[in-house]
Amino acid sequence: MPVAHRVARTAAGPRQEEPAFVLDGRVLTHRQLADRGAAVAAGLRTVPACRREWLPVGARLLAIGTGNHPVFAELFTGATAGDGVCAVLDPQWGTEQTAAVLDRLRPDLLVLAAGQDALHAVADRLGIRTLTADGDTTPGTYERWRDGWSGAAPADHLLPGDDAAPFFVGFTSGTSGLPHAFHRTRGSWRISLSAGRRVWGLDAEQSTLAPGPLAHGLSLYALAECLESGAAFHGLSRFDAGAVLRLLAAASVRRLIVVPTMLSALCAAGDGAADGPARRFTGVKAVVSGGAKLPPRLLAPVGALLPEARIREYYGASELGFVTVGSPGPATAARDVGTAFPSVTLEIRDAEGVPVPRGATGMVHVRSPLVCDGYVWGEGGFRTEGGWSTVGDIGRLTEDGRLHLVGRGGMVISGGLNVYPSEVENALVRLARIDTAVVTSVPDDHLGQALVAVVSGPGTDGLSQDAVRELCGAVLPRYMVPRRFFTLATWPLTSSGKIARSRIEEWIAHDDARIVPLPDGPRG
């Protein structure tokens, strides 16, 4: 990892017995993290390595499929030390998606949590060596394997690694059922972490709470920031607003990393409507919001809940890293996402790739050392030409260099997570009872944008909302399952015979009688 050597350094200093990684109250000190990370690194060096064109010869690839788990930090630290590489699998993927990823990724070692029997069967079929992490009173095969390498010295095994070498495989939603896999170099994160220290004001005293999934960039990067600076990282196995408020009350958390929907849930849970007066947490000094534009309506409730916190937000993409950073306020324009992150240059171009004047709308391009090196597989929106990169987002630059983000291509941000409607449509039409589907989004106070679907087919007669959600569970992660389903007698068509998506969206927006909600009630 770009910070593995920093983990070893902190563990050798005066903070070695202080918390480094805390999940659901279970504490791993800096010394324990370094010792266990070194054991992982030492053990991986004995695992046979597959040859991959995009990796140095002999580099081992470990896949973490545990979700938020007490062993996550040690796995990530040890797997990415030296020339090692780590892929973090999303536990919300369905079995089919995970199987497709593993089939292409073919990691040298896979670590899963207890109870993931279906994925164990997939890995066995593919011939992938798998360890189970119990993280409980009875050690699983992972803990026994790791302890077999106890005594490995952090100074010898938690090595920096080459700036130009990949250390991480991440995933973004694609236009098919298979997530796109991209890889990133150590150097890109080292530059980002160095700049981030100045931007966020992070040091060893800024203990951080990031209650979201570590499989997503927001929380995973927050973990890396803490390991690099020596600050304590606090997380949860799953997001729960009440649990977050209890942590803010009991722990010495100074910085909160969240998506806007989490902030909304925290404000609702802390407003005192059900259990007394509204609560205030004066210990939190900084809030960093990402994943989606922070709604202006949230500024006042967040200010009441966290009165001492400075609120910052950023815009970026998995493939691009940080693009802009801003400090939203009452006078901030609704689409304003701030100014360029340090080391990043912005440019807006038209459809032919020609730069446009300030104030004109076009595709956002960046020149940045933070971008990824490309895809391991997939054909996502990311592309680079002449040192400029884009993911297809649409925006405009003001005269003073502020980026106003107008749209994100065909992508929808729901609850801070990126979703391509076409991917959901492809999954829906694979279901036995649906032959045509159009997925779009509608404004939602909690999620920002909520997915809705219009479906048709002979099998949809008698299909209820609950029934179709249950069917979706086999082929889609939970956050990609539409919140409401509709049907219709006849699809509107364009002059070329294609479904008129804009007409469908208009009908949904105006509650047109031609769009009929599937009934609520028992599964059909």
GUMAR-230042 format. One record per residue (C-alpha): residue in three letters; x, y, z. Coordinates in steps of 0.02 Angstrom, whole numbers, padded with zeros to 5 digits, always signed. Example, Ala and Ser with C-alpha at 12.3 -4.5 7.8 and 13.67 -1.06 7.14 Angstrom:
ALA+00615-00225+00390SER+00684-00053+00357
This chain:
MET+00000+00000+00000PRO+00058+00179-00024VAL+00057+00192+00167ALA+00113+00018+00226HIS+00281+00087+00279ARG+00190+00225+00374VAL+00095+00092+00471ALA+00261+00012+00520ARG+00332+00181+00569THR+00184+00228+00680ALA+00190+00057+00763ALA+00372+00085+00809GLY+00336+00255+00890PRO+00254+00321+01047ARG+00076+00295+00979GLN+00097+00108+00955GLU-00032+00059+01088GLU-00161+00186+01032PRO-00310+00135+00922ALA-00276+00120+00736PHE-00432+00029+00672VAL-00594+00018+00771LEU-00744-00075+00700ASP-00904-00094+00802GLY-00802-00054+00956ARG-00669-00188+00924VAL-00498-00104+00935LEU-00340-00143+00839THR-00191-00042+00899HIS-00055+00024+00784ARG+00063-00111+00846GLN-00064-00250+00821LEU-00107-00186+00648ALA+00075-00180+00596ASP+00111-00354+00665ARG-00040-00432+00580GLY-00013-00337+00418ALA+00168-00398+00414ALA+00107-00577+00441VAL-00013-00559+00294ALA+00126-00490+00184ALA+00244-00629+00234GLY+00114-00764+00203LEU+00068-00695+00033ARG+00248-00706-00025THR+00231-00895-00014VAL+00071-00904-00118PRO+00099-00951-00301ALA+00073-00798-00412CYS-00021-00799-00576ARG+00058-00703-00720ARG-00038-00545-00765GLU+00013-00425-00902TRP-00035-00272-00801LEU+00065-00323-00645PRO+00251-00346-00612VAL+00311-00526-00620GLY+00286-00610-00451ALA+00162-00482-00381ARG+00024-00567-00280LEU-00158-00515-00295LEU-00268-00537-00142ALA-00456-00510-00151ILE-00550-00454+00005GLY-00731-00511+00005THR-00768-00490+00190GLY-00858-00324+00184ASN-00832-00214+00338HIS-00745-00338+00453PRO-00622-00329+00598VAL-00484-00403+00488PHE-00507-00282+00343ALA-00369-00158+00388GLU-00236-00291+00416LEU-00281-00377+00253PHE-00274-00215+00154THR-00110-00163+00235GLY-00023-00330+00211ALA-00093-00365+00037THR-00030-00200-00034ALA+00141-00194+00051GLY+00292-00203-00064ASP+00235-00254-00238GLY+00071-00332-00177VAL-00099-00289-00249CYS-00272-00291-00170ALA-00446-00299-00245VAL-00594-00255-00134LEU-00754-00346-00182ASP-00923-00267-00147PRO-01028-00376-00030GLN-01186-00302-00106TRP-01152-00384-00273GLY-01261-00534-00311THR-01182-00705-00323GLU-01186-00697-00514GLN-01092-00532-00517THR-00961-00589-00392ALA-00936-00751-00487ALA-00909-00655-00650VAL-00782-00540-00566LEU-00686-00685-00487ASP-00685-00778-00652ARG-00595-00631-00735LEU-00492-00574-00587ARG-00426-00745-00532PRO-00345-00682-00371ASP-00201-00781-00297LEU-00294-00781-00130LEU-00473-00737-00081VAL-00528-00698+00098LEU-00713-00710+00139ALA-00814-00689+00298ALA-00897-00836+00382GLY-01068-00880+00311GLN-01029-00840+00129ASP-01056-01020+00073ALA-01116-00976-00103LEU-00956-00879-00139HIS-00850-01019-00067ALA-00933-01136-00192VAL-00896-01014-00334ALA-00713-00999-00283ASP-00696-01188-00267ARG-00767-01210-00442LEU-00642-01084-00511GLY-00496-01160-00417ILE-00463-01002-00313ARG-00383-01030-00144THR-00499-00960-00010LEU-00483-00923+00175THR-00625-00888+00296ALA-00610-00747+00423ASP-00717-00775+00577GLY-00646-00630+00676ASP-00734-00704+00828THR-00688-00813+00976THR-00659-00963+00863PRO-00524-00922+00735GLY-00563-00969+00556THR-00443-01030+00424TYR-00384-00853+00389GLU-00335-00818+00568ARG-00242-00983+00581TRP-00153-00948+00416ARG-00106-00772+00472ASP-00045-00829+00643GLY+00067-00954+00557TRP+00168-00803+00501SER+00166-00712+00668GLY+00336-00643+00710ALA+00362-00568+00537ALA+00444-00400+00567PRO+00344-00249+00504ALA+00505-00160+00456ASP+00550-00305+00341HIS+00379-00338+00263LEU+00280-00175+00263LEU+00385-00099+00126PRO+00342+00056+00021GLY+00333-00018-00155ASP+00365+00067-00322ASP+00269+00227-00361ALA+00233+00169-00539ALA+00169-00005-00489PRO-00016-00045-00465PHE-00072-00082-00288PHE-00262-00079-00299VAL-00402-00144-00408GLY-00566-00051-00389PHE-00736-00073-00470THR-00866+00043-00545SER-01040+00006-00609GLY-01044-00040-00792THR-01171-00042-00931SER-01188-00231-00913GLY-01203-00345-00763LEU-01014-00351-00743PRO-00931-00208-00645HIS-00784-00123-00731ALA-00616-00156-00647PHE-00485-00019-00645HIS-00310-00018-00570ARG-00218+00122-00481THR-00035+00154-00442ARG+00042+00191-00274GLY+00108+00356-00338SER-00066+00424-00377TRP-00124+00396-00198ARG+00038+00461-00122ILE+00016+00626-00213SER-00167+00631-00164LEU-00132+00592+00019SER+00003+00726+00028ALA-00113+00857-00046GLY-00257+00796+00062ARG-00159+00831+00221ARG-00163+01016+00174VAL-00341+01017+00107TRP-00423+00924+00251GLY-00302+00977+00389LEU-00276+00796+00439ASP-00150+00744+00571ALA-00129+00606+00700GLU-00253+00690+00818GLN-00396+00692+00691SER-00481+00527+00733THR-00602+00489+00593LEU-00771+00403+00581ALA-00818+00336+00409PRO-00973+00228+00436GLY-00998+00178+00255PRO-00943+00021+00161LEU-00755-00003+00144ALA-00787-00076-00029HIS-00825+00101-00089GLY-00694+00235-00115LEU-00759+00360+00013SER-00728+00253+00167LEU-00581+00155+00096TYR-00486+00314+00057ALA-00527+00381+00231LEU-00448+00224+00303ALA-00290+00255+00199GLU-00284+00436+00258CYS-00289+00379+00439LEU-00157+00245+00416GLU-00045+00371+00327SER-00063+00504+00463GLY-00070+00389+00615ALA-00248+00443+00660ALA-00376+00321+00728PHE-00506+00256+00604HIS-00680+00211+00668GLY-00805+00114+00564LEU-00961+00007+00576SER-01003-00162+00501ARG-01157-00078+00429PHE-01221+00099+00431ASP-01344+00139+00568ALA-01385+00319+00612GLY-01414+00281+00796ALA-01248+00188+00809VAL-01157+00335+00728LEU-01233+00458+00853ARG-01183+00345+00998LEU-01004+00341+00931LEU-01002+00530+00916ALA-01058+00542+01096ALA-00937+00413+01166ALA-00783+00417+01054SER-00656+00554+01023VAL-00708+00573+00841ARG-00650+00736+00763ARG-00688+00705+00579LEU-00841+00627+00496ILE-00835+00557+00318VAL-01007+00526+00242VAL-01118+00536+00089PRO-01263+00661+00094THR-01394+00526+00126MET-01301+00476+00284LEU-01298+00657+00342SER-01485+00667+00311ALA-01515+00510+00415LEU-01403+00575+00556CYS-01496+00740+00562ALA-01663+00650+00568ALA-01603+00534+00707GLY-01530+00677+00808ASP-01672+00803+00796GLY-01750+00744+00959ALA-01923+00711+00887ALA-01939+00543+00974ASP-01826+00546+01126GLY-01808+00719+01197PRO-01716+00877+01145ALA-01612+00888+00989ARG-01433+00829+01012ARG-01273+00925+00978PHE-01100+00851+00954THR-00969+00985+00979GLY-00819+00867+00969VAL-00833+00846+00781LYS-00727+00980+00697ALA-00738+00927+00515VAL-00865+00846+00399VAL-00813+00784+00227SER-00955+00742+00108GLY-00934+00654-00058GLY-01021+00539-00181ALA-01155+00667-00227LYS-01188+00852-00216LEU-01232+00904-00037PRO-01411+00975-00042PRO-01416+01155+00023ARG-01566+01108+00132LEU-01451+00999+00239LEU-01331+01138+00288ALA-01439+01207+00429PRO-01482+01036+00507VAL-01299+00982+00498GLY-01247+01147+00576ALA-01368+01116+00719LEU-01311+00937+00746LEU-01124+00972+00727PRO-01107+01157+00772GLU-00915+01159+00779ALA-00886+01066+00616ARG-00821+01142+00456ILE-00913+01063+00309ARG-00814+01019+00153GLU-00871+00925-00001TYR-00782+00858-00152TYR-00823+00800-00326GLY-00726+00658-00404ALA-00738+00488-00485SER-00664+00319-00448GLU-00557+00329-00605LEU-00509+00513-00584GLY-00483+00531-00397PHE-00520+00702-00323VAL-00570+00833-00452THR-00637+00981-00352VAL-00659+01030-00170GLY-00772+01161-00094SER-00848+01231+00065PRO-01036+01241+00035GLY-01133+01382+00114PRO-01306+01462+00102ALA-01251+01568-00047THR-01169+01425-00142ALA-01253+01387-00309ALA-01347+01223-00313ARG-01230+01143-00441ASP-01068+01221-00377VAL-00945+01083-00328GLY-00798+01197-00289THR-00628+01231-00367ALA-00493+01115-00432PHE-00410+01000-00306PRO-00222+01034-00286SER-00122+00968-00435VAL-00281+00956-00542THR-00317+01066-00694LEU-00493+01079-00764GLU-00551+01106-00943ILE-00724+01099-01023ARG-00735+01033-01201ASP-00872+01018-01331ALA-00928+00860-01420GLU-00782+00874-01542GLY-00656+00887-01401VAL-00624+01074-01425PRO-00605+01180-01266VAL-00751+01299-01238PRO-00750+01472-01155ARG-00786+01499-00971GLY-00972+01489-00939ALA-01008+01370-01083THR-01068+01194-01047GLY-00974+01039-01105MET-00884+00883-01050VAL-00772+00898-00897HIS-00589+00852-00930VAL-00448+00848-00803ARG-00259+00847-00812SER-00211+00760-00652PRO-00081+00644-00574LEU-00222+00564-00474VAL-00308+00470-00617CYS-00305+00281-00629ASP-00200+00187-00757GLY-00351+00116-00849TYR-00464-00035-00843VAL-00415-00214-00810TRP-00575-00252-00905GLY-00729-00158-00959GLU-00766-00008-01069GLY-00824+00123-00948GLY-00837+00310-00974PHE-00656+00343-00924ARG-00539+00389-01065THR-00374+00482-01080GLU-00300+00574-01229GLY-00153+00692-01234GLY-00139+00695-01045TRP-00322+00745-01019SER-00448+00625-00942THR-00637+00619-00927VAL-00777+00506-00868GLY-00906+00596-00974ASP-00977+00712-00841ILE-01054+00875-00901GLY-01020+01044-00824ARG-00961+01223-00844LEU-00827+01332-00766THR-00864+01505-00697GLU-00745+01650-00723ASP-00670+01622-00551GLY-00637+01437-00586ARG-00782+01356-00495LEU-00853+01200-00574HIS-01042+01186-00592LEU-01085+01004-00623VAL-01235+00990-00738GLY-01249+00803-00764ARG-01157+00639-00755GLY-01191+00564-00925GLY-01301+00411-00916MET-01261+00384-00733VAL-01376+00411-00584ILE-01312+00446-00409SER-01430+00365-00284GLY-01384+00373-00101GLY-01207+00424-00147LEU-01183+00269-00257ASN-01159+00269-00445VAL-01287+00171-00545TYR-01307+00153-00733PRO-01494+00129-00772SER-01449+00021-00924GLU-01363-00103-00807VAL-01522-00119-00704GLU-01627-00137-00862ASN-01515-00278-00924ALA-01536-00368-00758LEU-01726-00346-00756VAL-01752-00420-00929ARG-01654-00574-00875LEU-01794-00611-00752ALA-01918-00741-00813ARG-02072-00631-00793ILE-02010-00470-00877ASP-01968-00445-01060THR-01949-00254-01073ALA-01889-00128-00944VAL-01848+00057-00936VAL-01760+00122-00780THR-01748+00305-00734SER-01739+00409-00577VAL-01848+00533-00483PRO-01800+00663-00351ASP-01796+00593-00175ASP-01770+00689-00012HIS-01666+00549+00065LEU-01573+00471-00082GLY-01556+00624-00192GLN-01615+00519-00339ALA-01718+00360-00321LEU-01725+00226-00456VAL-01894+00179-00530ALA-01931+00052-00665VAL-02068+00026-00795VAL-02084-00157-00845SER-02193-00260-00960GLY-02213-00439-01014PRO-02342-00578-01002GLY-02273-00629-00833THR-02302-00460-00752ASP-02489-00492-00730GLY-02515-00514-00544LEU-02334-00464-00504SER-02324-00357-00347GLN-02194-00231-00288ASP-02129-00355-00158ALA-02123-00498-00282VAL-02019-00406-00411ARG-01900-00342-00276GLU-01875-00520-00219LEU-01836-00574-00397CYS-01712-00430-00414GLY-01617-00488-00260ALA-01543-00632-00360VAL-01468-00523-00497LEU-01439-00350-00422PRO-01357-00276-00267ARG-01482-00194-00149TYR-01438-00015-00194MET-01476-00049-00378VAL-01651-00119-00349PRO-01780+00012-00401ARG-01887+00083-00263ARG-02048+00078-00364PHE-02107-00025-00513PHE-02237+00023-00643THR-02312-00058-00796LEU-02408+00004-00948ALA-02516-00062-01089THR-02418+00011-01235TRP-02242+00081-01246PRO-02225+00253-01327LEU-02106+00245-01474THR-01995+00367-01567SER-02003+00386-01756SER-01864+00258-01772GLY-01961+00130-01672LYS-01863+00146-01509ILE-01945+00168-01340ALA-01970+00354-01307ARG-01880+00367-01140SER-01915+00552-01121ARG-02101+00519-01139ILE-02093+00383-01006GLU-02001+00502-00887GLU-02131+00637-00921TRP-02274+00517-00883ILE-02192+00465-00719ALA-02159+00645-00668HIS-02341+00694-00698ASP-02424+00535-00629ASP-02497+00501-00800ALA-02633+00367-00797ARG-02544+00271-00935ILE-02410+00222-00806VAL-02485+00103-00678PRO-02394+00057-00515LEU-02379-00128-00479PRO-02488-00169-00330ASP-02421-00177-00154GLY-02457-00329-00050PRO-02405-00512-00041ARG-02277-00584-00159GLY-02357-00642-00320
